[in-house]
């Protein structure tokens, strides 16, 4: 067999064994250190381990991936292969979340072989569809982020004797988090924190629909009942969103004069009230919005005294993972609220604890939303003509 035929046979083994059958160890026989000329321009130095890593990553993202050889041409120390690649994008690949899209692309690859029969240089024209997919995903992410940002409040209400502190930190792949404020009659304030299921544009659209409905209902009814608010929004939302999606939502109405906070919960993460050094749960029963009609939502009421604070949040915080797989979790959050609630910024303190927990290199998996409602401490004039603070009224 001539050297050219041997090189062609080696190229076929590479495609059939390494790519189509995932026999990665064969890469050690076929490749030496080599120069890889990328389709988008740069030239990189590679070796067998790089080949194994790339094939493994690609096959994980495209489990049904296959290469079919259409033609081979050999001349001198080079072999050119015309082939067709096919596969379905079912797993994450280098920052691209699964799209479910099927790719089919015809192109060519060229290998230059050494006298020992190992690949020392390569060129290829594939993966343009991956580039287009990446561009499409980036466009969708920008669109989702713009939709979400458009519905988040531009200003935080100012109430005498109260501090309202929101913190919103989006993940790269936008989720469905939202928060909002509704100015109601009698100087009352509606506060809402929610999360639409899913990611990207679908989640952003459901989130924006829910925000719009909550605003419309709050303005139309000016209801004193958070449970009625959620009931009416649920009835409107059920026929308006895809059947496989829903929205969790916590809605509260604050009377800043009396300190009364009435609330209802549509399946959202349970908020915490910091009182007497302890973080208490603010529980109320209710199904997520958009799942089924005819739902009723339990209402509860508390009074926030001077110095007390309530934390509303989304699951992006509690579902963050340590590198060993451990979740941040609700018990940890409850403990940290007890520890840090008296700090000037509870939100920043919680983020610092999160960063310490997840460690360096953490990739944020979901949006993080934190909203703190705090009643200011009462300031009184002492006999020494200076101000002091009190924890009660």
QUIHUZI-V103386 format. One record per pair of residues at least 12 apart in sequence whose ideal C-beta (glycine too) atoms are under 8 Angstrom apart, sorted by the first residue. I is the first residue (numbers start at 1). J is the second residue. D is the distance in whole Angstrom. If there is no record, write none. Layout:
[[I;J;D] [I;J;D]]
This chain:
[[3;77;8] [3;117;8] [4;74;4] [4;75;7] [4;76;8] [4;79;7] [5;74;7] [6;117;6] [7;74;6] [7;77;7] [7;79;5] [7;111;7] [7;113;5] [7;117;7] [8;72;5] [8;74;5] [8;79;5] [10;30;6] [10;79;8] [10;113;7] [10;117;6] [10;119;8] [11;72;7] [11;79;5] [11;81;6] [11;111;6] [12;69;7] [12;72;7] [13;26;7] [13;30;7] [14;26;7] [14;27;8] [14;30;5] [14;111;8] [14;119;8] [15;67;5] [15;69;6] [15;81;7] [15;83;7] [18;30;7] [18;51;7] [18;55;6] [19;55;6] [19;59;8] [19;65;7] [19;66;8] [19;67;5] [20;66;6] [20;67;6] [22;55;7] [22;56;8] [22;59;6] [24;51;8] [24;52;4] [24;55;6] [24;56;7] [25;52;8] [27;48;4] [27;51;4] [27;52;5] [27;55;8] [28;48;5] [29;118;8] [30;48;8] [30;118;7] [30;119;6] [31;46;8] [31;47;7] [31;48;5] [31;51;6] [31;118;6] [31;119;5] [32;47;8] [32;48;8] [32;114;6] [32;116;8] [32;118;4] [32;119;7] [32;120;6] [33;45;7] [33;46;7] [33;47;5] [33;120;8] [34;46;6] [34;47;7] [34;118;8] [34;119;5] [34;120;5] [34;121;6] [34;122;6] [35;120;7] [35;121;5] [35;122;7] [36;121;8] [36;122;5] [37;121;7] [37;122;7] [37;123;5] [37;124;8] [39;124;6] [39;125;6] [39;126;7] [39;127;6] [39;128;7] [40;131;7] [57;93;6] [57;94;7] [58;93;7] [60;91;5] [60;93;8] [61;89;6] [61;90;7] [61;91;4] [61;92;6] [61;93;3] [61;96;8] [61;98;8] [62;87;3] [62;88;6] [62;89;6] [62;90;7] [62;91;7] [62;93;8] [62;103;8] [63;87;8] [63;88;8] [63;90;6] [63;91;7] [64;86;8] [64;87;6] [64;88;5] [64;90;8] [65;85;7] [65;86;7] [65;87;3] [66;85;8] [66;86;6] [66;87;7] [67;83;5] [67;84;7] [67;85;5] [68;83;6] [68;84;5] [68;86;7] [69;81;6] [69;82;8] [69;83;5] [70;82;4] [70;83;6] [70;84;6] [70;106;7] [77;112;5] [77;113;5] [77;114;8] [78;110;6] [78;111;7] [78;112;5] [78;113;8] [79;110;7] [79;111;5] [79;113;7] [80;108;6] [80;109;7] [80;110;5] [81;108;6] [81;109;5] [81;110;8] [82;106;7] [82;107;8] [82;108;5] [83;106;7] [83;107;7] [83;108;7] [83;109;7] [84;104;7] [84;105;7] [84;106;5] [85;103;7] [85;104;7] [85;105;5] [85;106;8] [85;107;7] [85;126;6] [86;102;7] [86;103;7] [86;104;5] [87;102;7] [87;103;6] [88;100;7] [88;101;7] [88;102;5] [88;103;8] [89;101;5] [89;102;8] [89;103;7] [89;133;7] [93;130;8] [95;172;8] [96;130;8] [96;133;7] [96;134;6] [96;137;6] [97;137;7] [97;173;6] [97;199;7] [99;133;6] [99;137;7] [101;133;6] [103;129;5] [103;130;7] [103;133;8] [105;126;6] [105;127;8] [105;128;7] [105;129;5] [107;124;7] [107;125;4] [107;126;4] [107;128;8] [108;124;7] [108;125;5] [109;122;7] [109;123;7] [109;124;4] [109;125;8] [109;126;7] [110;122;7] [110;123;4] [110;124;7] [140;200;6] [140;201;5] [141;172;7] [141;173;7] [141;174;6] [141;200;7] [143;201;6] [143;204;8] [144;174;4] [144;199;8] [144;200;5] [144;201;5] [144;203;7] [144;204;4] [145;170;7] [145;174;5] [145;204;8] [147;201;7] [147;204;4] [147;205;7] [147;207;8] [147;208;5] [148;170;7] [148;174;6] [148;176;8] [148;177;8] [148;178;7] [148;204;5] [148;207;6] [148;208;7] [150;208;7] [151;178;6] [151;180;8] [151;207;7] [151;208;5] [151;211;4] [151;212;8] [152;168;6] [152;178;7] [152;179;7] [152;180;8] [153;166;8] [153;179;7] [153;180;6] [153;181;6] [156;181;7] [157;181;5] [157;183;7] [157;189;6] [159;189;7] [159;254;8] [159;256;5] [160;256;7] [161;256;7] [161;375;7] [161;376;5] [162;254;8] [162;256;6] [162;373;7] [162;374;7] [162;375;6] [162;376;6] [163;372;7] [163;373;8] [163;374;4] [163;376;6] [164;181;8] [164;191;8] [164;371;7] [164;372;7] [164;373;6] [164;374;8] [165;345;7] [165;346;7] [165;347;6] [165;371;7] [165;372;4] [165;374;7] [166;179;6] [166;347;8] [166;369;8] [166;370;7] [166;371;5] [166;372;8] [167;347;4] [167;348;8] [167;351;7] [167;368;8] [167;369;7] [167;370;4] [167;371;8] [168;367;7] [168;368;7] [168;369;5] [168;370;8] [169;316;8] [169;351;8] [169;364;7] [169;367;7] [169;368;4] [169;369;8] [170;367;5] [171;316;7] [171;364;5] [171;365;6] [171;366;5] [171;367;5] [171;368;8] [172;363;8] [172;364;7] [173;199;5] [173;200;6] [174;199;7] [174;200;6] [174;203;7] [174;204;6] [174;367;7] [175;195;7] [175;196;8] [175;198;8] [175;199;6] [175;203;6] [175;316;7] [175;366;5] [175;367;4] [176;194;8] [176;195;5] [176;196;3] [176;197;6] [176;198;6] [176;199;8] [176;203;4] [176;204;7] [176;206;6] [176;207;4] [176;247;7] [176;367;8] [177;194;8] [177;195;5] [177;207;7] [177;314;5] [177;316;7] [177;366;8] [177;367;4] [177;368;8] [177;369;4] [178;192;8] [178;193;8] [178;194;5] [178;195;7] [178;196;8] [178;207;5] [178;210;7] [178;211;6] [178;369;8] [179;191;8] [179;192;6] [179;193;5] [179;194;8] [179;312;8] [179;369;6] [179;371;5] [180;192;5] [180;211;6] [180;214;7] [180;215;7] [182;214;7] [182;215;7] [182;218;4] [182;219;8] [184;218;7] [184;222;6] [184;253;7] [185;222;5] [186;255;7] [187;255;8] [187;256;6] [187;257;7] [188;224;8] [188;253;6] [188;254;6] [188;255;5] [188;256;8] [189;253;7] [189;254;5] [189;256;7] [190;218;5] [190;226;8] [190;229;8] [190;251;7] [190;252;7] [190;253;5] [190;254;8] [191;251;7] [191;252;5] [191;253;8] [191;254;6] [191;312;7] [191;371;7] [191;373;7] [192;214;6] [192;249;6] [192;250;7] [192;251;5] [192;252;8] [193;249;7] [193;250;5] [193;268;7] [193;271;8] [193;312;4] [193;313;7] [193;314;7] [193;369;6] [193;371;5] [194;207;8] [194;210;6] [194;247;6] [194;248;6] [194;249;4] [194;250;7] [194;266;8] [194;268;6] [194;289;8] [194;314;8] [195;247;7] [195;248;5] [195;249;8] [195;268;7] [195;314;5] [195;315;6] [195;367;8] [195;369;8] [196;210;6] [196;245;7] [196;246;8] [196;247;5] [197;245;5] [197;246;6] [197;247;7] [198;245;6] [202;242;7] [202;245;7] [203;245;8] [206;241;5] [206;242;8] [206;245;5] [206;247;6] [206;290;8] [207;247;7] [209;237;7] [209;240;6] [209;241;6] [210;233;7] [210;237;6] [210;247;5] [210;249;7] [210;289;7] [210;290;8] [213;233;5] [213;236;5] [213;237;6] [213;240;8] [214;229;7] [214;233;6] [214;249;8] [214;251;8] [217;229;6] [217;232;5] [217;233;6] [217;236;8] [224;253;7] [224;262;8] [225;253;8] [225;262;8] [225;299;7] [226;251;4] [226;252;6] [226;253;5] [226;262;6] [226;263;5] [226;264;4] [226;297;8] [226;299;6] [227;264;4] [227;286;8] [227;296;7] [227;297;4] [227;298;7] [227;299;4] [229;251;5] [229;264;7] [230;249;7] [230;251;6] [230;264;5] [230;266;5] [230;286;6] [230;289;7] [230;295;8] [230;297;4] [231;295;7] [231;296;6] [231;297;6] [233;249;8] [233;289;6] [234;266;7] [234;287;8] [234;289;5] [234;290;7] [234;293;7] [234;295;5] [235;293;6] [235;294;8] [237;289;5] [237;290;4] [238;290;6] [238;291;7] [238;292;7] [238;293;5] [240;290;8] [241;290;5] [245;290;7] [246;267;8] [246;288;4] [246;289;6] [246;290;4] [246;291;5] [247;266;7] [247;288;6] [247;289;4] [247;290;5] [248;266;6] [248;267;4] [248;268;4] [248;269;7] [248;288;5] [248;289;8] [249;265;8] [249;266;4] [249;267;8] [249;268;6] [249;288;8] [249;289;6] [250;263;7] [250;264;8] [250;265;5] [250;266;7] [250;268;4] [250;269;8] [250;271;6] [250;312;6] [251;263;7] [251;264;6] [251;265;8] [251;266;8] [252;310;8] [252;312;8] [252;373;8] [254;373;7] [258;303;7] [259;303;5] [259;304;5] [259;305;7] [259;375;6] [260;301;6] [260;302;8] [260;303;5] [261;301;7] [261;302;5] [261;303;7] [261;304;6] [261;310;7] [261;373;8] [262;299;6] [262;300;7] [262;301;4] [263;282;6] [263;284;6] [263;299;7] [263;300;6] [263;301;7] [264;284;5] [264;286;6] [264;297;4] [264;298;6] [264;299;5] [264;300;8] [265;282;8] [265;283;7] [265;284;4] [265;285;7] [265;286;5] [265;297;7] [265;298;8] [266;286;5] [266;287;7] [266;288;5] [266;289;5] [266;295;8] [266;297;6] [267;286;6] [267;287;6] [267;288;4] [267;289;8] [268;288;8] [269;313;6] [269;314;7] [269;315;6] [269;318;7] [269;330;8] [270;282;6] [270;283;6] [270;330;8] [271;310;6] [271;311;6] [271;312;5] [271;313;7] [272;310;7] [272;311;5] [272;333;7] [272;334;6] [272;337;5] [273;302;6] [273;304;8] [273;308;7] [273;309;8] [273;310;5] [274;308;6] [274;309;5] [274;310;7] [274;311;7] [274;337;6] [274;338;7] [274;341;4] [274;342;8] [275;305;8] [275;308;5] [277;338;6] [278;338;6] [279;311;8] [279;334;5] [279;335;8] [279;337;4] [279;338;4] [279;341;7] [281;334;8] [282;300;7] [282;302;7] [282;310;7] [283;300;7] [284;297;7] [284;298;5] [284;299;6] [284;300;5] [285;297;8] [285;298;4] [286;298;6] [304;373;7] [304;375;5] [305;375;7] [305;391;8] [305;392;6] [305;393;6] [306;375;5] [306;376;7] [306;377;5] [306;378;5] [306;390;6] [306;391;6] [306;392;6] [306;393;5] [307;342;8] [307;375;7] [307;376;8] [307;377;5] [307;389;8] [307;390;8] [307;391;4] [307;392;8] [308;374;7] [308;375;6] [309;341;5] [309;346;7] [309;372;6] [309;373;7] [309;374;4] [309;375;7] [310;372;7] [310;373;5] [310;374;8] [311;337;6] [311;341;8] [311;346;6] [311;370;7] [311;371;7] [311;372;5] [312;370;8] [312;371;4] [312;372;8] [312;373;7] [313;333;8] [313;368;8] [313;369;6] [313;370;5] [313;371;7] [314;366;8] [314;367;6] [314;368;7] [314;369;4] [314;370;8] [315;366;7] [316;364;7] [316;365;7] [316;366;4] [316;367;5] [316;368;4] [316;369;7] [317;333;7] [317;350;7] [317;354;6] [317;368;5] [317;370;7] [318;330;5] [318;332;8] [318;333;6] [319;365;7] [319;366;6] [320;354;6] [320;357;7] [320;358;6] [320;362;8] [320;364;7] [320;365;7] [320;366;8] [320;368;8] [321;358;7] [321;365;7] [322;357;6] [322;358;6] [322;359;7] [323;358;7] [323;359;6] [323;361;8] [323;362;8] [328;354;6] [328;357;6] [328;358;8] [332;357;8] [333;350;7] [336;349;8] [336;350;6] [336;353;5] [337;350;8] [340;353;8] [346;370;8] [346;372;5] [346;374;8] [347;370;4] [347;372;6] [350;370;6] [351;368;8] [351;370;8] [354;368;8] [377;389;4] [377;390;6] [377;391;7] [378;390;5] [378;392;8] [378;393;6]]
